[in-house]
Amino acid sequence: MAQTNEQVITYDYKTIKVKRDMENVVCDSYQVLGWELTSTSVAEGAPTCVNLAFRRNRKIENKAQLLKMQERIDNSISNIELLQKSKKSAGWAQGITLGIIGTLVMGGGMSLVMTLGGSVGISLGIILGVAGIGIIILSHFLRKYLHRKTSLKLNPIIDTEFDKLAEHCEKCAEC
């Protein structure tokens, strides 16, 4: 049996599921931690997510310190994802609620037309129907307003989280 001077390298493996818009951020952050991207695949059942498979030399220097930094980086990435999700969903509940109220008002107008009949019932029904349509349109503008307001509030916080993530990555590079 011939002897070789080649060293055997053993690896740690990790696969994580992330949103597509965070894929590059995660890859860059994990690269600083010593992880090497080995494959990317579409996450099953989640078309907006990808699975990222990484490997890292088990005998990497400062592993304990890197594990602490990885926890901080993972927390920053989670915070960014939560803030972005909050920004995207802002105003939806209020808009849908107001839209349902508008639909009920419009339905009440239709009921008046059918139950009362005559010119009084038709007139009141048309007024309620138009009011219901107005409320439905208002729900759209309310949702857009609340989304814009929340975005203005959350964008600086998201930027701060990205700055924290960059600081963590810089500290890892010094390790």
Rosetta blueprint (number, residue, H / E / L):
1 M L
2 A L
3 Q L
4 T L
5 N L
6 E L
7 Q L
8 V L
9 I L
10 T L
11 Y E
12 D E
13 Y E
14 K E
15 T E
16 I E
17 K E
18 V E
19 K E
20 R H
21 D H
22 M H
23 E H
24 N H
25 V H
26 V H
27 C H
28 D H
29 S H
30 Y H
31 Q H
32 V H
33 L L
34 G L
35 W L
36 E E
37 L E
38 T E
39 S E
40 T E
41 S E
42 V E
43 A L
44 E L
45 G L
46 A L
47 P L
48 T L
49 C E
50 V E
51 N E
52 L E
53 A E
54 F E
55 R E
56 R E
57 N E
58 R L
59 K L
60 I L
61 E L
62 N L
63 K H
64 A H
65 Q H
66 L H
67 L H
68 K H
69 M H
70 Q H
71 E H
72 R H
73 I H
74 D H
75 N H
76 S H
77 I H
78 S H
79 N H
80 I H
81 E H
82 L H
83 L H
84 Q H
85 K H
86 S H
87 K H
88 K H
89 S H
90 A L
91 G L
92 W H
93 A H
94 Q H
95 G H
96 I H
97 T H
98 L H
99 G H
100 I H
101 I H
102 G H
103 T H
104 L H
105 V H
106 M H
107 G H
108 G H
109 G H
110 M H
111 S H
112 L H
113 V H
114 M H
115 T H
116 L H
117 G L
118 G H
119 S H
120 V H
121 G H
122 I H
123 S H
124 L H
125 G H
126 I H
127 I H
128 L H
129 G H
130 V H
131 A H
132 G H
133 I H
134 G H
135 I H
136 I H
137 I H
138 L H
139 S H
140 H H
141 F H
142 L H
143 R H
144 K H
145 Y H
146 L H
147 H H
148 R H
149 K H
150 T H
151 S H
152 L H
153 K H
154 L H
155 N H
156 P H
157 I H
158 I H
159 D H
160 T H
161 E H
162 F H
163 D H
164 K H
165 L H
166 A H
167 E H
168 H H
169 C H
170 E H
171 K H
172 C H
173 A H
174 E H
175 C L
